[in-house]
């Protein structure tokens, strides 16, 4: 098989790839014996969709025909984002037992049939994020013992449970056309802590990643990756369950969108969607709940509902299992469902309204009833 060396440094401005009028108003990712869908991405030029189902990556065309799958992940495959210039798909990937946290880099053109394996270096390579591993494994209670994958502990700096949300976009506080890879922490839900009320976002420049990406070896996780991020930022939203599930930069509005599971702390509004103004410069300030620590703070955009007690803004909008900006005010919004032990994702093409109560408006299907994927009818590719 051919050897693939991903051109990781080439990241496009999505505004140079306008959304096609042929994007379906409804689409389906097929039915799979996995966990729920975690993220979606679109290749507008080729008419392809990508679905992450936590242990499986699925590639379809816009009509729902399965073009390829990458299987066999024993870790957690999370959110995904597509780079049309480099023709690479980036995904968060975590192995908590080994305290190993990666960005998986897929050569999408090599995903040409069902049944490809995660260990195939022609298809996927991985870059380790040492910053995430250090925060996840931090013995923050000073007991001398790291408590592992548990929420009911004072360990894990900032409550870090790993990574999930991922997207390409400008440096925070910049309108530059250059694109950085932004990765969002998972954060444990723990009502007894006050140092886990921020979302934590890391930004990375990709110029050096070509030489850092290695094949995935789940039996011996590698640690090849950048020593530190190019920026680490904090957004106070209140605690959520497992942090930012879906992260998406929207060039049309100049917003970063953060889709989360609702939190449980009753003194916060516990919105499920937040937005950050991409051009607002980070301001160094104290991290509330972490005495004596300061960091670069991002302010929530002046959009959505407003909670007068905390000053936090956001929406009660479900955007935690797939959110894809098309760059023209339209989005693909994923919903998950299950039947007979199988999982699927249904996509709806939506228009952004910005309305505090209903920020996404599904566009009606024209002419005929939306068809589900061919696989949804036959279940022919069950794992």
VORO-677231 format. One record per residue (C-alpha): x, y, z; residue number from 1. Coordinates in steps of 0.25 Angstrom, whole numbers, plus 5000, padded with zeros to 4 digits. Example, Ala and Ser with C-alpha at 12.3 -4.5 7.8 and 13.67 -1.06 7.14 Angstrom:
residues 2
x:5049&y:4982&z:5031&num:1
x:5055&y:4996&z:5029&num:2
//
This chain:
residues 383
x:5000&y:5000&z:5000&num:1
x:5005&y:5014&z:4997&num:2
x:5011&y:5022&z:5008&num:3
x:5004&y:5035&z:5012&num:4
x:5010&y:5047&z:5018&num:5
x:4999&y:5057&z:5021&num:6
x:5002&y:5071&z:5017&num:7
x:4997&y:5076&z:5031&num:8
x:5002&y:5090&z:5030&num:9
x:4992&y:5094&z:5019&num:10
x:4979&y:5099&z:5025&num:11
x:4969&y:5107&z:5017&num:12
x:4960&y:5118&z:5020&num:13
x:4946&y:5112&z:5019&num:14
x:4941&y:5125&z:5013&num:15
x:4948&y:5122&z:5000&num:16
x:4940&y:5109&z:4999&num:17
x:4925&y:5114&z:4999&num:18
x:4914&y:5105&z:5002&num:19
x:4908&y:5098&z:4990&num:20
x:4894&y:5099&z:4987&num:21
x:4893&y:5084&z:4986&num:22
x:4895&y:5082&z:5001&num:23
x:4884&y:5073&z:5005&num:24
x:4873&y:5078&z:5014&num:25
x:4873&y:5065&z:5021&num:26
x:4883&y:5054&z:5022&num:27
x:4886&y:5041&z:5030&num:28
x:4899&y:5034&z:5034&num:29
x:4894&y:5020&z:5034&num:30
x:4892&y:5010&z:5045&num:31
x:4904&y:5005&z:5053&num:32
x:4906&y:4996&z:5065&num:33
x:4914&y:5007&z:5072&num:34
x:4912&y:5018&z:5083&num:35
x:4905&y:5030&z:5078&num:36
x:4909&y:5040&z:5068&num:37
x:4920&y:5050&z:5073&num:38
x:4923&y:5059&z:5062&num:39
x:4920&y:5062&z:5047&num:40
x:4928&y:5069&z:5036&num:41
x:4925&y:5073&z:5021&num:42
x:4934&y:5073&z:5009&num:43
x:4926&y:5083&z:5001&num:44
x:4934&y:5081&z:4988&num:45
x:4933&y:5066&z:4987&num:46
x:4919&y:5065&z:4993&num:47
x:4924&y:5056&z:5004&num:48
x:4920&y:5055&z:5019&num:49
x:4927&y:5050&z:5031&num:50
x:4921&y:5044&z:5044&num:51
x:4929&y:5040&z:5056&num:52
x:4922&y:5029&z:5064&num:53
x:4932&y:5029&z:5076&num:54
x:4939&y:5016&z:5071&num:55
x:4936&y:5017&z:5056&num:56
x:4938&y:5028&z:5045&num:57
x:4927&y:5027&z:5034&num:58
x:4929&y:5034&z:5020&num:59
x:4916&y:5036&z:5011&num:60
x:4912&y:5044&z:4999&num:61
x:4901&y:5054&z:5001&num:62
x:4891&y:5044&z:4997&num:63
x:4895&y:5035&z:5008&num:64
x:4902&y:5024&z:5001&num:65
x:4914&y:5019&z:5009&num:66
x:4927&y:5021&z:5003&num:67
x:4936&y:5016&z:5014&num:68
x:4938&y:5014&z:5028&num:69
x:4950&y:5014&z:5038&num:70
x:4948&y:5004&z:5049&num:71
x:4954&y:4998&z:5061&num:72
x:4957&y:5009&z:5070&num:73
x:4957&y:5005&z:5085&num:74
x:4959&y:5019&z:5090&num:75
x:4948&y:5030&z:5089&num:76
x:4947&y:5037&z:5075&num:77
x:4941&y:5050&z:5077&num:78
x:4938&y:5063&z:5069&num:79
x:4943&y:5064&z:5055&num:80
x:4947&y:5076&z:5046&num:81
x:4950&y:5076&z:5031&num:82
x:4961&y:5084&z:5024&num:83
x:4958&y:5085&z:5009&num:84
x:4972&y:5090&z:5005&num:85
x:4980&y:5079&z:5011&num:86
x:4968&y:5069&z:5009&num:87
x:4970&y:5064&z:5023&num:88
x:4960&y:5061&z:5034&num:89
x:4964&y:5064&z:5048&num:90
x:4958&y:5057&z:5060&num:91
x:4960&y:5057&z:5075&num:92
x:4964&y:5043&z:5080&num:93
x:4966&y:5039&z:5095&num:94
x:4971&y:5027&z:5103&num:95
x:4969&y:5031&z:5117&num:96
x:4975&y:5018&z:5123&num:97
x:4988&y:5022&z:5117&num:98
x:4986&y:5037&z:5119&num:99
x:4988&y:5038&z:5104&num:100
x:4981&y:5049&z:5096&num:101
x:4982&y:5051&z:5081&num:102
x:4978&y:5058&z:5069&num:103
x:4975&y:5048&z:5059&num:104
x:4978&y:5052&z:5044&num:105
x:4971&y:5045&z:5033&num:106
x:4975&y:5045&z:5019&num:107
x:4960&y:5045&z:5014&num:108
x:4964&y:5041&z:5000&num:109
x:4969&y:5028&z:5005&num:110
x:4956&y:5025&z:5011&num:111
x:4951&y:5018&z:4999&num:112
x:4943&y:5006&z:5004&num:113
x:4937&y:5000&z:5017&num:114
x:4945&y:4992&z:5027&num:115
x:4958&y:5000&z:5027&num:116
x:4965&y:4999&z:5040&num:117
x:4970&y:5010&z:5050&num:118
x:4983&y:5004&z:5051&num:119
x:4985&y:5006&z:5036&num:120
x:4996&y:5017&z:5034&num:121
x:4991&y:5020&z:5020&num:122
x:4978&y:5025&z:5026&num:123
x:4981&y:5031&z:5039&num:124
x:4992&y:5037&z:5047&num:125
x:4992&y:5043&z:5061&num:126
x:4999&y:5055&z:5068&num:127
x:5000&y:5054&z:5083&num:128
x:4996&y:5066&z:5092&num:129
x:5005&y:5067&z:5104&num:130
x:4997&y:5079&z:5110&num:131
x:4984&y:5071&z:5111&num:132
x:4991&y:5059&z:5117&num:133
x:4998&y:5067&z:5128&num:134
x:4985&y:5074&z:5132&num:135
x:4977&y:5061&z:5132&num:136
x:4987&y:5053&z:5140&num:137
x:4990&y:5065&z:5150&num:138
x:4990&y:5061&z:5165&num:139
x:4983&y:5074&z:5168&num:140
x:4979&y:5070&z:5182&num:141
x:4994&y:5067&z:5186&num:142
x:4991&y:5053&z:5191&num:143
x:5002&y:5047&z:5184&num:144
x:4993&y:5038&z:5176&num:145
x:4986&y:5041&z:5163&num:146
x:4971&y:5036&z:5164&num:147
x:4969&y:5032&z:5150&num:148
x:4957&y:5034&z:5141&num:149
x:4947&y:5039&z:5152&num:150
x:4939&y:5051&z:5154&num:151
x:4938&y:5050&z:5169&num:152
x:4952&y:5055&z:5172&num:153
x:4959&y:5068&z:5173&num:154
x:4970&y:5062&z:5163&num:155
x:4970&y:5067&z:5148&num:156
x:4974&y:5081&z:5147&num:157
x:4962&y:5090&z:5143&num:158
x:4954&y:5077&z:5144&num:159
x:4960&y:5072&z:5131&num:160
x:4954&y:5059&z:5126&num:161
x:4962&y:5059&z:5112&num:162
x:4958&y:5065&z:5099&num:163
x:4946&y:5066&z:5090&num:164
x:4942&y:5078&z:5082&num:165
x:4951&y:5082&z:5070&num:166
x:4951&y:5092&z:5059&num:167
x:4959&y:5100&z:5050&num:168
x:4959&y:5115&z:5051&num:169
x:4967&y:5128&z:5053&num:170
x:4975&y:5131&z:5066&num:171
x:4966&y:5137&z:5077&num:172
x:4965&y:5152&z:5075&num:173
x:4969&y:5152&z:5061&num:174
x:4962&y:5153&z:5048&num:175
x:4974&y:5147&z:5040&num:176
x:4971&y:5137&z:5029&num:177
x:4982&y:5127&z:5035&num:178
x:4975&y:5115&z:5042&num:179
x:4979&y:5109&z:5055&num:180
x:4974&y:5096&z:5060&num:181
x:4966&y:5098&z:5073&num:182
x:4963&y:5087&z:5083&num:183
x:4954&y:5088&z:5094&num:184
x:4955&y:5080&z:5108&num:185
x:4945&y:5070&z:5113&num:186
x:4942&y:5075&z:5127&num:187
x:4937&y:5066&z:5138&num:188
x:4924&y:5069&z:5145&num:189
x:4926&y:5071&z:5160&num:190
x:4917&y:5080&z:5168&num:191
x:4927&y:5081&z:5179&num:192
x:4938&y:5088&z:5171&num:193
x:4939&y:5102&z:5167&num:194
x:4951&y:5101&z:5158&num:195
x:4944&y:5094&z:5147&num:196
x:4934&y:5105&z:5142&num:197
x:4943&y:5109&z:5130&num:198
x:4943&y:5103&z:5117&num:199
x:4958&y:5101&z:5113&num:200
x:4962&y:5103&z:5098&num:201
x:4976&y:5100&z:5092&num:202
x:4981&y:5106&z:5079&num:203
x:4992&y:5100&z:5071&num:204
x:4999&y:5104&z:5058&num:205
x:5001&y:5092&z:5049&num:206
x:5013&y:5096&z:5042&num:207
x:5022&y:5086&z:5049&num:208
x:5012&y:5075&z:5051&num:209
x:5016&y:5068&z:5038&num:210
x:5028&y:5062&z:5045&num:211
x:5021&y:5059&z:5058&num:212
x:5009&y:5051&z:5053&num:213
x:5011&y:5036&z:5055&num:214
x:5003&y:5023&z:5052&num:215
x:4993&y:5019&z:5063&num:216
x:4998&y:5008&z:5072&num:217
x:4988&y:5005&z:5082&num:218
x:4996&y:4995&z:5089&num:219
x:5008&y:5005&z:5091&num:220
x:5002&y:5019&z:5091&num:221
x:5013&y:5029&z:5085&num:222
x:5016&y:5043&z:5091&num:223
x:5020&y:5050&z:5078&num:224
x:5014&y:5064&z:5078&num:225
x:5016&y:5078&z:5081&num:226
x:5022&y:5081&z:5095&num:227
x:5012&y:5092&z:5097&num:228
x:5000&y:5099&z:5090&num:229
x:5002&y:5112&z:5084&num:230
x:4991&y:5117&z:5092&num:231
x:4982&y:5113&z:5104&num:232
x:4970&y:5120&z:5107&num:233
x:4958&y:5120&z:5117&num:234
x:4943&y:5123&z:5115&num:235
x:4935&y:5123&z:5128&num:236
x:4921&y:5117&z:5125&num:237
x:4919&y:5109&z:5138&num:238
x:4922&y:5094&z:5139&num:239
x:4917&y:5085&z:5128&num:240
x:4916&y:5070&z:5127&num:241
x:4929&y:5066&z:5119&num:242
x:4932&y:5080&z:5114&num:243
x:4931&y:5084&z:5099&num:244
x:4925&y:5073&z:5091&num:245
x:4925&y:5080&z:5078&num:246
x:4933&y:5092&z:5075&num:247
x:4931&y:5100&z:5062&num:248
x:4936&y:5113&z:5056&num:249
x:4927&y:5120&z:5047&num:250
x:4933&y:5130&z:5037&num:251
x:4920&y:5136&z:5033&num:252
x:4917&y:5141&z:5047&num:253
x:4931&y:5142&z:5052&num:254
x:4927&y:5133&z:5064&num:255
x:4932&y:5121&z:5071&num:256
x:4921&y:5112&z:5075&num:257
x:4922&y:5102&z:5087&num:258
x:4912&y:5091&z:5088&num:259
x:4911&y:5085&z:5102&num:260
x:4903&y:5075&z:5110&num:261
x:4895&y:5083&z:5121&num:262
x:4902&y:5085&z:5134&num:263
x:4896&y:5082&z:5148&num:264
x:4901&y:5094&z:5157&num:265
x:4887&y:5100&z:5160&num:266
x:4894&y:5114&z:5162&num:267
x:4897&y:5114&z:5147&num:268
x:4887&y:5116&z:5135&num:269
x:4893&y:5103&z:5129&num:270
x:4892&y:5107&z:5115&num:271
x:4895&y:5096&z:5104&num:272
x:4901&y:5105&z:5093&num:273
x:4910&y:5117&z:5095&num:274
x:4917&y:5126&z:5086&num:275
x:4931&y:5134&z:5086&num:276
x:4933&y:5146&z:5077&num:277
x:4945&y:5142&z:5069&num:278
x:4951&y:5156&z:5068&num:279
x:4950&y:5160&z:5083&num:280
x:4964&y:5160&z:5088&num:281
x:4967&y:5151&z:5100&num:282
x:4969&y:5158&z:5113&num:283
x:4978&y:5153&z:5124&num:284
x:4970&y:5152&z:5137&num:285
x:4968&y:5143&z:5150&num:286
x:4961&y:5130&z:5148&num:287
x:4949&y:5130&z:5156&num:288
x:4949&y:5118&z:5166&num:289
x:4964&y:5116&z:5165&num:290
x:4971&y:5125&z:5175&num:291
x:4983&y:5132&z:5171&num:292
x:4983&y:5127&z:5156&num:293
x:4982&y:5136&z:5144&num:294
x:4980&y:5133&z:5130&num:295
x:4975&y:5138&z:5116&num:296
x:4960&y:5140&z:5117&num:297
x:4951&y:5139&z:5105&num:298
x:4938&y:5146&z:5107&num:299
x:4924&y:5140&z:5103&num:300
x:4918&y:5148&z:5091&num:301
x:4907&y:5157&z:5093&num:302
x:4897&y:5148&z:5087&num:303
x:4886&y:5139&z:5092&num:304
x:4879&y:5138&z:5106&num:305
x:4885&y:5146&z:5118&num:306
x:4886&y:5141&z:5132&num:307
x:4886&y:5154&z:5141&num:308
x:4892&y:5146&z:5153&num:309
x:4905&y:5141&z:5146&num:310
x:4905&y:5150&z:5134&num:311
x:4906&y:5137&z:5125&num:312
x:4900&y:5137&z:5111&num:313
x:4896&y:5125&z:5103&num:314
x:4884&y:5117&z:5097&num:315
x:4877&y:5105&z:5101&num:316
x:4879&y:5098&z:5088&num:317
x:4884&y:5084&z:5085&num:318
x:4897&y:5085&z:5078&num:319
x:4905&y:5074&z:5085&num:320
x:4906&y:5062&z:5075&num:321
x:4909&y:5070&z:5062&num:322
x:4910&y:5084&z:5057&num:323
x:4916&y:5088&z:5044&num:324
x:4916&y:5102&z:5038&num:325
x:4915&y:5104&z:5023&num:326
x:4920&y:5118&z:5023&num:327
x:4908&y:5125&z:5018&num:328
x:4899&y:5126&z:5030&num:329
x:4894&y:5111&z:5028&num:330
x:4898&y:5099&z:5037&num:331
x:4897&y:5084&z:5038&num:332
x:4891&y:5080&z:5051&num:333
x:4892&y:5066&z:5056&num:334
x:4882&y:5058&z:5064&num:335
x:4885&y:5044&z:5070&num:336
x:4875&y:5033&z:5071&num:337
x:4876&y:5018&z:5074&num:338
x:4868&y:5005&z:5070&num:339
x:4871&y:4991&z:5073&num:340
x:4885&y:4993&z:5078&num:341
x:4889&y:5002&z:5066&num:342
x:4892&y:5017&z:5065&num:343
x:4890&y:5027&z:5055&num:344
x:4891&y:5042&z:5052&num:345
x:4881&y:5050&z:5045&num:346
x:4885&y:5063&z:5039&num:347
x:4876&y:5075&z:5037&num:348
x:4881&y:5087&z:5028&num:349
x:4878&y:5100&z:5037&num:350
x:4878&y:5115&z:5036&num:351
x:4884&y:5123&z:5047&num:352
x:4874&y:5132&z:5053&num:353
x:4881&y:5137&z:5065&num:354
x:4868&y:5137&z:5072&num:355
x:4870&y:5135&z:5087&num:356
x:4859&y:5124&z:5088&num:357
x:4861&y:5117&z:5074&num:358
x:4875&y:5121&z:5068&num:359
x:4874&y:5110&z:5058&num:360
x:4863&y:5109&z:5048&num:361
x:4862&y:5096&z:5040&num:362
x:4860&y:5098&z:5025&num:363
x:4848&y:5091&z:5019&num:364
x:4850&y:5079&z:5010&num:365
x:4845&y:5083&z:4996&num:366
x:4837&y:5075&z:4986&num:367
x:4838&y:5061&z:4993&num:368
x:4840&y:5054&z:5006&num:369
x:4854&y:5054&z:5011&num:370
x:4860&y:5040&z:5009&num:371
x:4869&y:5034&z:5019&num:372
x:4882&y:5027&z:5015&num:373
x:4882&y:5015&z:5006&num:374
x:4888&y:5008&z:5018&num:375
x:4877&y:5012&z:5027&num:376
x:4867&y:5004&z:5019&num:377
x:4875&y:4991&z:5018&num:378
x:4884&y:4992&z:5030&num:379
x:4894&y:4985&z:5020&num:380
x:4907&y:4990&z:5027&num:381
x:4904&y:4986&z:5041&num:382
x:4917&y:4985&z:5049&num:383
//
